[in-house]
C-alpha cells in the first residue's frame, strides 16, 4: 500500500532540515524529519522534537 504524503508536514520537514543541517541537508535528512513529524503527530506529541533524529 502506498503511503499518503502530508505535503504540509513535508514542507515543515524541509524547513526544519535546512535550518538544522544547512547546505549539508540531503533528501535523507528531510525524509527522516518528515517521518518523525508524522510519528509525533500520530502520537499527539509536539512537532518540536522532530529535529533530534540525526
Helices and strands as residue ranges (DSSP letters): H 7-21, G 22-24, H 27-43, G 47-52
